[in-house]
Amino acid sequence: MIDSHDSQPSLFPREPIHAVTGPLNRFLHVEAASGIVLLLCAMTALILANSPAADSYLGFWKTYVGFSWGDYELKHSLKHWINDALMAVFFFVIGLEVKREIVLGELRTLRRATLPVAAALGGMLIPAGIYLAMQLRQPGQQGWGIPMATDIAFVVGALAVLGRRIPSSLRVILLSIAIVDDIGAILVIAFGYTETVHTSWLIAGVIGIGLVVVMQRLGVRSIGMYTLIGAGIWVAFHESGIHATIAGVALGLLTPARPYLAKGVGGNFMERASDMLHGGEWDEMTHRAERIRQYQWATRETISPLEYLIFVLHPWVAFFIMPVFALANAGIPFEVADVISPVGMAVIVGLLLGKPLGILLASWLALQTKMAEFPAGMGWRHLLGGGFLAGVGFTMALFISGLAFTDAGLLRSAKVGVVFGSFAAAVVGMVILGTGKSEPETATPAE
């Protein structure tokens, strides 16, 4: 992607810092880049956790930080802040993306949504069922939600690497499956891994969400105000016992998906700005700074808050929050015995076999019942390879592992299963999609 400074070099002065920011901006917009960074951080965490520096490395994430205000104290380890606070921003962006798909994307109509929704449901239920079948009435039974997850960053990275070897329709289907998976993971976290609820704090959080709705109805547009209230909602949910990341999801779903200004209004503003900036009455004009601020506001309000926030936050999530999460959570000191432990094997089988099996079976049922149709250019090989890629659970699977287990041994086995299962699923999926003959453009299930 061409950097804006490179595409319009004559409009902006070229500063020395642009020699750094230009290439960096291009890197941040390469689809495979976030997956590569995440993979490197995960590998770094694994290496350090199994090296002589393991004690120092793992001990760093246990450092306690926080603040107190009167009798109220909010102090936790760095790892807790990452998993509960930084990941709330991650889940906020997920909420934004879910709403975008429901309002504007592939999930906005029943006909278009049926296949990815069915595939995603199969890809969640079958892995969870396999895990439960292997761990029923065993100490690791609580980890049933771990193999249900799909890591969208790795999926996007893999698809970008494969490039034109796969049809664009597969990309749409897989991203839609990942979005539905995220919805499922949110429900699993909210209802499957919430034990004790403190009603007073929960009521405070709900009141905060209600305040956000009222502010939207009143036309409040200040991002700063919503951020302040959002922080209060996060604290309320955190103290309530419901995982604080749910607050991020709720706020993401509440974000308006339509622009504030109607089409054409922004153009009128820009015409006035153009006249002024080209010198018309510039010297005689008063309150120039206020005018410029109005024009800045108008340009931002020509797109929806949802679209604007996804654009602003996505690089932070992809290149900071998720890599930091991987560094804090993928550092697992392990032995070969952990790979073949009951919990580790249940996770691996769920991700590596349960995911593609569930996706294929549910898709076949949806197609056989005529509830859905195959997208143009796709064949069963594409869906099989995509099913294996969906078995890359990594970020969300590690996150759910931390919620499912307090026992250090079970948690370690689960995380090892996530890492090995995700790696194996990625390799198999890439091999299937990267080899073999391309499906004809008119491929149908009958073929």
C-alpha positions in Angstrom: 0.0 0.0 0.0 1.3 3.4 -0.9 1.8 5.8 2.0 -0.1 9.0 1.8 3.1 11.0 1.9 4.4 9.1 -1.1 1.2 9.4 -3.1 0.9 13.1 -2.7 4.5 14.3 -2.3 3.9 17.8 -3.6 1.1 18.6 -1.1 3.0 18.1 2.2 6.5 19.1 3.3 8.9 16.2 3.5 10.4 16.0 7.0 13.3 13.8 8.1 11.0 11.7 10.4 9.0 10.6 7.2 12.0 8.4 6.3 10.9 6.3 9.3 7.2 6.8 9.4 6.6 6.1 5.7 8.0 2.5 5.7 6.5 1.9 9.1 3.0 3.0 7.9 3.3 0.7 4.8 4.3 -2.2 7.1 1.4 -1.6 9.4 -1.0 -1.9 6.4 0.4 -5.2 5.1 -2.2 -7.8 6.0 0.3 -10.6 6.8 2.4 -8.3 9.0 0.3 -8.5 12.2 0.3 -12.3 12.0 4.1 -12.4 11.5 4.6 -10.1 14.5 2.3 -12.2 16.7 4.1 -15.4 15.7 7.5 -13.9 16.4 6.3 -12.7 19.9 4.8 -16.2 20.6 8.1 -17.9 19.6 10.1 -15.4 21.7 7.9 -16.1 24.7 8.3 -19.9 24.3 12.1 -19.6 23.9 12.5 -17.3 26.9 10.2 -19.4 29.1 12.3 -22.5 28.4 15.7 -20.8 28.7 18.0 -20.1 31.7 16.3 -16.6 31.9 12.9 -18.2 32.5 12.6 -17.2 36.1 13.3 -13.5 35.4 11.1 -13.5 32.3 8.1 -15.1 34.0 8.6 -13.2 37.2 8.4 -9.9 35.3 4.8 -10.4 34.4 4.0 -11.0 38.0 5.1 -7.5 39.0 2.3 -5.7 40.8 1.2 -2.2 39.7 -1.9 -0.2 40.3 -3.3 2.6 42.5 -5.4 3.2 45.6 -8.1 5.9 46.3 -9.1 6.1 49.9 -10.3 2.6 50.9 -10.5 1.4 47.2 -7.5 -0.3 45.8 -6.9 -1.6 42.3 -3.6 -3.4 42.1 -2.8 -6.4 40.0 0.0 -8.1 38.2 1.2 -6.9 34.8 -0.2 -10.0 33.3 -3.6 -9.3 34.9 -3.6 -5.8 33.5 -2.8 -7.1 30.1 -5.5 -9.8 30.1 -8.2 -7.7 31.7 -7.5 -4.1 30.6 -5.5 -4.2 27.3 -7.6 -7.1 26.1 -10.8 -5.1 26.8 -9.6 -2.8 24.0 -9.1 -5.9 21.8 -12.6 -7.0 22.6 -13.9 -3.5 21.9 -12.5 -3.7 18.4 -14.1 -7.2 18.1 -17.4 -5.6 19.1 -16.9 -2.9 16.4 -16.1 -5.5 13.7 -19.0 -7.7 14.7 -21.4 -4.8 14.4 -19.9 -3.8 11.1 -20.5 -7.2 9.7 -24.1 -7.4 11.0 -25.0 -3.9 9.8 -22.9 -3.5 6.7 -21.1 -6.7 5.9 -21.6 -10.4 5.1 -23.9 -11.0 8.1 -26.5 -8.3 7.2 -28.8 -10.6 5.3 -30.0 -14.1 6.2 -29.1 -15.6 2.8 -25.5 -14.4 2.9 -25.0 -15.1 6.6 -26.3 -18.7 6.6 -23.2 -20.5 5.4 -20.6 -18.7 7.6 -22.9 -18.9 10.6 -23.6 -22.6 10.2 -19.9 -23.3 9.6 -18.9 -21.3 12.6 -21.5 -23.0 14.8 -20.2 -26.4 13.7 -16.7 -25.2 14.2 -17.5 -24.4 17.8 -19.8 -27.2 18.9 -17.8 -30.2 17.4 -14.5 -29.2 19.0 -16.2 -28.5 22.3 -17.9 -31.9 22.1 -14.7 -33.7 21.3 -12.9 -32.0 24.2 -15.8 -32.9 26.6 -15.8 -36.5 25.3 -12.1 -36.8 26.1 -12.3 -35.0 29.4 -15.7 -35.8 30.8 -15.6 -36.0 34.6 -11.9 -35.4 34.5 -10.1 -32.5 36.2 -9.7 -30.8 32.8 -13.4 -30.8 32.0 -13.7 -27.0 32.6 -11.6 -26.3 29.5 -14.3 -27.2 27.0 -14.4 -23.7 25.6 -10.7 -23.6 24.6 -10.8 -25.4 21.2 -13.8 -23.3 20.1 -11.8 -20.2 19.3 -10.3 -18.9 16.0 -7.5 -16.4 15.9 -8.5 -13.9 13.2 -5.0 -12.3 13.0 -3.3 -15.6 12.0 -6.1 -16.4 9.6 -5.7 -13.0 7.8 -2.0 -13.5 7.8 -2.2 -16.9 6.2 -4.7 -15.8 3.6 -2.4 -12.8 2.7 0.6 -15.2 2.3 -1.5 -17.5 0.0 -2.5 -14.5 -2.1 -4.2 -15.4 -5.4 -3.9 -19.1 -4.9 -7.2 -18.9 -3.1 -10.5 -17.4 -4.2 -11.6 -14.1 -2.7 -14.9 -15.8 -1.6 -12.9 -18.0 0.8 -11.5 -15.0 2.5 -14.9 -13.5 3.0 -16.2 -16.9 4.4 -13.3 -17.4 6.8 -13.4 -13.8 8.1 -17.2 -14.2 8.6 -16.6 -17.5 10.4 -14.0 -15.8 12.6 -16.4 -13.0 13.5 -19.2 -15.5 14.5 -16.5 -17.4 16.4 -15.7 -14.2 18.3 -19.4 -13.8 19.2 -19.4 -17.4 20.4 -16.3 -16.8 22.5 -17.8 -13.7 24.1 -20.9 -15.7 25.1 -18.6 -18.5 26.4 -16.7 -16.1 28.5 -19.8 -14.3 29.8 -21.8 -17.4 30.7 -19.3 -20.3 30.9 -16.5 -18.7 32.9 -18.3 -16.3 35.3 -18.6 -17.7 38.8 -19.5 -15.0 41.3 -21.3 -11.9 40.4 -21.4 -8.8 42.7 -24.8 -7.3 41.9 -24.1 -3.7 43.0 -21.0 -3.4 40.7 -22.9 -5.0 37.9 -25.8 -2.5 38.3 -23.2 0.3 38.2 -21.9 -1.1 34.9 -25.3 -1.4 33.4 -26.1 2.2 34.5 -22.9 3.3 32.7 -24.0 1.5 29.5 -27.4 3.2 29.8 -25.6 6.6 30.2 -23.8 5.9 26.9 -27.1 5.2 25.2 -28.6 8.4 26.6 -25.6 10.4 25.4 -25.9 9.0 21.9 -29.6 10.0 21.9 -28.7 13.5 23.0 -26.1 13.8 20.2 -22.9 13.8 22.3 -20.0 13.3 19.9 -17.0 13.7 22.2 -14.7 10.6 22.0 -13.1 11.8 25.2 -16.4 11.7 27.2 -17.2 8.2 25.9 -13.6 7.1 26.8 -14.0 8.4 30.4 -17.3 6.7 30.9 -16.1 3.5 29.2 -13.2 3.4 31.7 -15.8 3.6 34.5 -17.8 0.8 32.9 -14.7 -1.3 32.7 -14.0 -0.8 36.4 -17.6 -1.8 37.3 -17.5 -4.9 35.2 -14.1 -5.8 36.5 -15.3 -5.6 40.1 -18.6 -7.3 39.4 -17.0 -10.7 38.7 -18.1 -10.7 35.0 -14.9 -10.6 32.9 -14.1 -7.0 32.2 -13.5 -7.6 28.5 -17.3 -8.0 28.2 -17.5 -4.2 28.8 -15.4 -3.7 25.7 -17.7 -5.8 23.6 -20.8 -4.0 24.8 -19.3 -0.6 24.0 -18.2 -1.8 20.6 -21.7 -3.0 19.8 -23.2 0.3 20.9 -20.9 2.4 18.6 -22.9 4.0 15.7 -22.3 2.4 12.3 -23.7 5.3 10.3 -22.0 8.7 9.8 -23.4 11.7 11.7 -23.4 13.9 8.6 -25.5 13.1 5.6 -23.9 12.5 2.2 -23.0 15.8 0.6 -22.9 17.9 3.8 -19.2 17.1 4.3 -18.6 18.2 0.7 -20.2 21.6 1.3 -17.9 22.0 4.4 -14.9 21.1 2.3 -15.8 23.6 -0.4 -15.8 26.3 2.2 -12.6 25.1 3.6 -11.0 25.0 0.1 -12.0 28.6 -0.5 -10.6 29.7 2.8 -7.3 27.7 2.5 -6.7 28.9 -1.0 -6.5 32.4 0.4 -10.0 33.7 0.1 -10.5 36.2 3.0 -7.8 34.4 5.0 -6.0 37.6 6.2 -9.3 39.4 7.1 -10.9 36.4 8.7 -11.3 36.2 12.5 -11.4 33.1 14.6 -9.5 31.1 12.0 -8.5 28.4 14.5 -12.2 27.8 15.4 -13.0 27.5 11.7 -10.3 25.0 11.1 -11.5 23.0 14.1 -15.0 23.0 12.6 -13.7 21.7 9.3 -11.7 19.0 11.1 -14.9 17.9 12.9 -16.8 17.9 9.6 -14.2 15.7 7.8 -14.3 13.2 10.7 -18.1 13.1 10.9 -18.4 12.2 7.2 -17.6 8.6 8.2 -19.2 6.6 11.0 -17.6 6.5 14.5 -17.4 2.7 14.0 -15.3 3.0 10.8 -13.1 5.7 12.3 -12.4 3.8 15.5 -11.6 0.6 13.7 -9.1 2.5 11.5 -7.5 4.2 14.5 -7.4 1.3 16.9 -6.7 -1.7 14.6 -2.9 -1.0 14.4 -2.7 -0.7 18.2 -4.5 -3.9 18.7 -2.7 -5.8 15.9 0.9 -4.5 16.6 0.8 -3.8 20.3 -2.0 -5.4 22.4 -2.0 -8.8 20.8 1.9 -9.2 20.6 2.1 -8.0 24.3 -0.6 -10.6 25.2 1.4 -13.3 23.4 4.6 -12.3 25.3 2.8 -12.5 28.6 0.7 -15.6 28.0 2.6 -17.8 25.5 5.6 -18.2 27.7 5.1 -21.8 28.8 7.8 -23.9 30.4 6.9 -27.3 29.1 8.1 -30.9 28.6 7.1 -33.4 26.0 4.8 -35.0 28.6 2.7 -31.8 28.5 2.0 -32.3 24.8 0.6 -35.8 25.3 -1.2 -35.0 28.6 -4.9 -35.6 28.6 -5.8 -31.9 28.5 -3.1 -31.1 26.0 -4.3 -33.9 23.6 -8.0 -32.9 24.1 -7.1 -29.3 23.0 -5.0 -30.5 20.1 -7.6 -32.9 18.8 -10.3 -30.3 19.2 -8.4 -27.7 17.2 -6.8 -29.9 14.6 -9.6 -32.3 13.9 -12.7 -30.8 15.5 -12.6 -27.5 13.8 -12.4 -28.7 10.1 -14.8 -31.5 10.8 -17.4 -29.2 12.4 -17.1 -26.6 9.7 -17.4 -29.2 6.9 -20.3 -31.0 8.4 -22.3 -27.9 9.3 -21.6 -26.5 5.8 -22.7 -29.7 4.1 -26.0 -29.7 6.1 -26.7 -26.1 5.2 -26.1 -26.7 1.5 -28.0 -30.0 1.5 -31.1 -28.3 3.1 -30.8 -25.5 0.5 -30.5 -22.9 3.3 -27.2 -21.7 1.8 -25.3 -21.8 -1.4 -21.6 -22.2 -2.2 -19.9 -18.8 -3.1 -18.6 -18.5 -6.6 -15.1 -19.8 -7.1 -15.0 -22.0 -4.0 -14.7 -25.7 -3.8 -14.7 -28.3 -1.0 -10.9 -28.3 -1.0 -10.9 -24.6 -0.2 -13.4 -25.1 2.6 -11.4 -28.0 4.0 -8.2 -25.9 4.0 -10.0 -23.0 5.5 -11.4 -25.3 8.2 -7.9 -26.2 9.2 -6.9 -22.6 9.3 -9.8 -21.9 11.6 -8.2 -24.4 14.0 -5.6 -21.8 14.7 -7.1 -20.7 18.1 -4.0 -19.1 19.6 -4.9 -15.6 21.1 -8.5 -16.4 22.1 -7.8 -20.0 23.1 -4.9 -18.9 25.3 -7.2 -16.3 26.8 -10.0 -18.8 27.6 -7.3 -21.2 29.0 -6.5 -18.6 31.6 -10.2 -18.3 32.6 -10.8 -22.0 32.6 -8.0 -23.2 34.9 -6.4 -22.0 38.1 -4.4 -25.2 38.5 -0.9 -24.5 37.2 -0.4 -27.9 35.7 -3.7 -28.0 33.9 -3.2 -24.4 32.6 0.3 -25.3 31.3 -1.1 -28.4 29.5 -3.9 -26.4 28.0 -1.6 -23.7 26.7 0.8 -26.3 25.3 -2.1 -27.9 23.5 -3.2 -24.5 22.1 0.3 -23.8 20.7 0.9 -27.2 19.2 -2.7 -27.6 17.9 -2.7 -24.2 16.4 0.7 -24.7 14.7 -0.3 -28.1 13.3 -3.7 -26.7 12.0 -1.9 -23.8 10.3 0.6 -26.1 8.6 -2.1 -28.5 7.3 -4.4 -25.7 6.2 -1.6 -23.9 4.3 -0.5 -27.1 2.6 -4.0 -27.9 1.4 -4.7 -24.4 0.1 -1.3 -23.8 -1.3 -1.1 -27.0 -3.4 -3.4 -28.8 -5.8 -5.4 -27.5 -8.7 -7.5 -24.4 -8.4 -11.2 -24.9 -8.4 -13.1 -23.7 -11.4 -14.8 -20.4 -11.1 -18.2 -22.0 -11.4 -17.6 -24.7 -8.8 -20.7 -25.9 -7.0 -21.3 -28.4 -4.2 -22.3 -31.0 -6.9 -18.9 -30.8 -8.5 
